[in-house]
Amino acid sequence: MTASIIPTELIAPAFNPASFANRSEIHALFTRLRRDYPLAIAEVPGFDPHWIVTRWSDLREITRQDEIFHGGDRSKTLISQAGEQLVMQYTGGQHNIFRSLVQLDPPEHRAYRDVLAATFMPNNIKGLTDSVRATAEKYVDRMAEHGGSCDFATDIAFRYPLKVVLDLIGVPAQDHEKMLQLTQWLFTWADPDLKRPGADPSNPIEITETWNIVYNSFKEYYDPIIENRRAHPRDDIASLIANGKVFGNPMEERAMISYLIIASTAGHDTTSATTATGMWLLAEQPELLARLKADPQLIPGFIEESIRWATPVQHFIRSATVDYELRGRQIKEGDLIYLSYLSANRDEEKFEDPFTFRPDRTPNQHVGFGYGGHICLGQHLARLEMRLFWETLLPRLESVEMAGEGQMAQSEFVSGPKSVPIRFKMH
């Protein structure tokens, strides 16, 4: 079957970070694509052509075959032609500023993943329960101290997972705000409220310039920590990465710095986005709060549905290493493939009534943590953080409502609520 081309005027908003702040419109776009162009090519000026994958089954088929569909041969996230050319200038010919687990392909990916794999296994994560619960209690108390109103996103959700993860890495508390700022510059480089000062989202190379600044800022910060942990290892993630071996040798420098970067950014940002989304839902649906308070056994299901609903990581890019047939279409070697996790998690073929939030949805086979070999390494920690937070807060939360209009971040890659103003009663 010959490839179909998505009309440029239809698909263009998916290439614009600002579009993702309007959830109803972006979901309407992907609903239309699932119906009329479930697997088709986008040709947007300034970008190389991309296959757009919108269906859950197609996304899973691709992401379980890392040998065929690579994440590091080209940019792992959407980038303009001019931006990708600048990346190659900055890196000496590589297609990614960062070489984290996200961008690595087999066999490198497994070797690097194994450096921390045991640390994030469920049994080891379970051992963190008491310390994470103590942090959850601290932030629930902090919410109560706001006296009945706060911006839940900025005051609580941004900071609770941030503290959990950065404490595990070994970042001193006085540097946590710096890590949050760099995270926002990285993931929300185009948002008017969260972007780095001076950034110009209308510039097609802005994303590359911002990423390079972020990479170098993290490198400057972590270089002395790496040196310190090699000389004086501690019981923290920074020590495991600094002393980690890959194929019997120390990590390549860009990959090591990128490992610390992904831990310091994705390690908290997606959990923050999901937690903020959960509160937004509770503030708009008082019956949902009543259900959870009456039946705390629903909390795990509430968390899974929050992950599906939020889908903070909205897309990744893969490239085909061989010719491959999918849904009757011929993907050619070298073709770029845009995987929409946001669309897959609303796929009518997979999820009954996908635009209704159901805390008792069973099974809930969302792809909010990815799938296959690249499934999120920190998924068990994220679930623990959210479970302990809601288990701590819900018995004390009597009521909550929105105190203004919630706002989503403008980002085509990782997006979540940037403002969730609420009024609440706690005891």
N, C-alpha and C positions, 0 to 999 in steps of 0.2 A: 504494500500500500504506500502511495506517495505521501510525503509529509504535508500536513496542513499548516498554514501560516495564520497565527493569531493577528487580527487587525491591530495595527500599532496603537491606534487611539484607545483600544480596549485594554491592552496589556501595559501601556506606558505607566499608569499609576503604580504598578508593582515595582517599578524601577526608581520610584521617588520616595525618599524616606518620610516625607510629610504625610503621604497617603496612609501610613500605618497608624497614625494617631486617631484616625476616624475609623473605628472598628466596624461600624455598620456598613460603611461604604467598601472597605477592603474585603470584608466577608462576602458582600454582594458580588464583588468582582470575581473572587475565587469560586463562588457558587455558580456563576455563569460559566467560568472556565471548565469546571467539573462537568457541567451539562453539555457544553457545546465544543470544547477544546480540551478534553481530559489529558491528552498528550499531543502537544503541537509546538511549533517553533515561534519564538518571539524574535522579531527583528526591530530593535529599538535603536535609533540613531545614537552613535557614540559608544555603543556596546557591541561586542561580538554576538552573533546569534546564539540563543539558548533554547534547548528543549525545556518546556515548562511541565513539570510533573505535579499533578494536583490530587491524584487518587491515592488512598492509603495503601492499597495492594501494590501499586506500581512503586511507590516510595520504598516499601519494605523489600520488594524484589531487588531493587538497586542497592539498598544499604546493607543487604546481607552478602553482597558480593564485592568485597573490597579489592580483590585482585583484578576485577574487571573494570570497576568504576573507582577511579582514584580521586583522592582529595587534595593531593599536593602538587600534581603536575601543572595545574593552573590555580588561580586564586580560589580559595575555598569559599569565599563570599563574593557577592555581586560587586563588580568594580568596572569602571569605564575602561575603554581601550587606552586612553591617555594615562589613567591612574595605574593600570597594570604595567605600562612601559616605564613609569617612574619607579614602581616597585623594583623592577629589574635593574634599574640604575642604582638604587639604594643598596641592593643586596648582591650586586655582582652577577646577576643573571638568574636569580631565583624568582619564582612567581609569587612568593608570600613573604611579607615582612616578618611574620611569626612562623616558627616551626614547632608548634605545640602538638599535642596528641591529635588535635583536630586536623592539622595539615599533613600528618605523617601517614605513609602508606606501608603495607606489608613489604618486608618483614620488620622494618624499623618500628612501625607503630606498636606491635606487640612487645618488642624489646623495651621500648620506652615506657609503655603502659605498665609493664611488670615491675618497674621501679617502685611504684606506689600501689600496685594492685592489692597486695595483702593488707595494706593499711586501711583500705576502703572496703574490705569485705565485711559482710553483715556482722560476724562475730566480733570483729575488732571495733566496728562502729558502735555496737551495743555497749562496749566498755566505756564509751564517752557519755553515756546517758546522764549520769549525775552532774557532770560539768556543764553539759548543754542545758539540762533542766535549770541549773542555777542561773545561767545566762538568760534563759527564757523568763524566769521569775523576776530577774532584774529589769527586763524591758516591759513586762506586764506592770510592775510597780511604777516604772517610769511613765507608762501610759496613764495610770491612775493619777499621777502627780500633775498631769496636764489639766486636771480639774474639769473634765467633762467635754473638752473639745481639743482636737489636734489635727494636724495633717498626718494621717497614719502612714502614708508612704514615706515622707521625709523624716518624720520624727521617730518612727518605730521600725517599719519594714526595711528601710535601707540599712539600718544600723545593727539590728539583731543578728542576721546571718553574717554580716561583715565581721562582727566581733568573734563569732564562733570560728569562722574560717581563718581569720588572720591570727588569732591566738594559736590555732593548730599549726599554722605555718611558722610562727615565731616572730611575727611583726609586732614591735612594741605598740602599746595603746596610743601613744602620742602621734604615731604615723598612720593610724587608721583612716583619718579624714583624707590624707594625701592619697591613699589607696582608693578610696571611694571616688575622689575627683578624677583620678586617672582612668578608673573603670568607666565613668560617665563619658569622658572624652573619647574613649575607645569605642564603646558600644552606641553612644548617642551623639556621634560626631556632628550630626546635622541639626540637632534639636536646639532651638534658640535659647532655652534656659539651661541646658546641660553641656553644650559644646564648649571646647576650650576657647578662651578669649582670643579674638582675632580670627577665628575660623570662618571661612566663607563657603557655605554649603553649595552655592551656585557654581563654584569652581570645580570642574570635572576631576582635578587632581587633589582636591582638598582631603578626601578620605585617605589617600596615600601619605600626604604630608602630616596629617594628624597621627596616623598609625606609626609613622617613623618617629615622631616626637614622643609618643607614648612608649614605644619600644625603648628608645634611648633613655627616657626618664626612669623606667623600670630597671634598665641595665645599670644606670648610675647608682640607683638605690641598692640593688641586690649584689653588685660586685663585691663590696666589702663584707656583706653577710655571707656570701659563698666562701670568701677567704677565711672568715672567722669560723664557720662551721666545719671547714676542712681541718682547721687546726684544733678546734675545740667542739666536736660534735655534741649536739644536745638531743633531747627527746622531742624533736619537732620535724615538720615536713621539710623545712629548709635544709636541715642536715641530711635527710634522706636524698634529696635532689642533688645537693652539693657533692655528696659522696657516692651517688648512684653510678652504676656501671652498665654500659650497653655494649653487648658483644665483647665483654671483658675489658672495655676501655671507658674512660670518663666520657660524659656526654659532650657532643659538639656544642660550642658556646651558644650559638643562636638558639639551638634546641633547649639548652639548659635554662637560659633566660626566659624563653617562651613557656617552659614548663612552670616556672614560678609565676609568670604573668597569668596563665590560664587559671592557676590555682587562686591567684589574688583577685581575679575579676569574675570569671564565670563561676568560680567557687562560691560566690555569695549573690551575684546579681540576679541570676535566674530564680533563686529561692526567694529573694526580696520581691521580685515581680509577682511570683505566684502567691506569696503571703498577702501582698497589697491587693491583689485581685480577689482573694478570698474575703478580705474585709469589705471591699467594695460591694461584693455580692451580698454579704450579710446586711450591709447598711441599706441596700435597696430591696431586700427580701426578708422582712421580719419573720415570716413563717419559716424560713430556712434556719434562722437563729433559734427559733423555738424548737424545731426538730432536733437540732444538734444538742441543745441543752437537755432536752427530754431523753435523748438516746445518744450518749457519748460514743457508743460503738460505731456510729456513723462517721466519726472523725476521719479514720483512714480513707473511707470512700469519698468524703468531702475533699480531702487532700488530692486524691487521684483525679477527681473531676476538676478541681482547681487547676491542676497541671494541664489537663486537656484544654480547659477553657482559656487559660492564659497563653499557653504555647509561647513562652518568652523567646526561645530560639526559633525564628520564623522561617529561615531558609538556610540551606547550604548548597554549594555548587560541587558537582563531580564532573569528571571528564572520562569518556569511554576509552579504554585501552585497546579494544577490538570492536569489530562490527557486532551489533546485538539487535535482536528483534524484540520489541516490547509493545504490547497492545496493537500488534499488526503494523507497527511503524518500524522503519529501518534506521536505527541509530548508527552512525558511522564512527569509526575510530577517530578520536580527537574531538568529537562533538562535546559541547558543554551542556550540562544538565542541571537545571534549577529545581531543587527539591523543596516544595512548599510544605513544611510541617504544619503551618497554620491551616492550610487547606485540608491536608490529610486528616487532621484532628476534627474536622467538621464534615467528613465524607459521609454522605447519606448512604452509600453502599455498605459502610462499616458500622456507623453509629445510628441507632434508632433515635429519631427526633434530636438531631445533633445540636440544635440551637436552644435546647432546654437544658438547664443545669440540673443534674440529677446526682445527688450525693450517694445514692444507692445503685448507681449504674454498674451492672455486673453482667459479663466481664467488661472491664474498661481497658481495652488494649490500645491506649493512646500512644503516640510516638513523641510525647513531650520530652523524654530523655533520649531520643534517638532510637536506633535499633541496630542490631548486628555488632560487629567488632568495635564500632565507635560509640556504642551506648555509653551514656555519661558515667564516668568513673565515680563521681560523687553522688550518685542517685540515692544510695542508702543513707548517707549523711543528710542530704536534703530532706528526705522523708522524716528522719528522726527529728531534725530541727523543727519542721512544721508541726509534727505530731505533738511534741512537747510544748510548743508555743500555744497551740489551740487547747490542749488539755489543761494548761495553766490559766489561760485567759477565759475560756467559756464559762466555767463555774462562777466567775466574778462579774461577767458582763451581763448586765440586766437588759440593756437596750442599746441600739445604735442606729443612727440615721445619717444620711449625707447632709453636710452643712454647706454645701456648695457643689459646683460641678467638678467631677473628677476629670483628670487629664491624663492621656496616654503620651508617652515619649514619641517623638518623631524619629523613627529608625526602621530601616528596611531589614536589618539583621536581628538584633536583640531588642525587644521592646517590652515595656511594662508600664504600669501606672507611675507617673511622676508626681501626681498629686491626688490624694484621697482625703479631702476634708470631711471630718465626721464630728457629730455630737453623740455623746454616749453617757450611760450611767453604769457605774461599777461599785462594787462593795469589796 
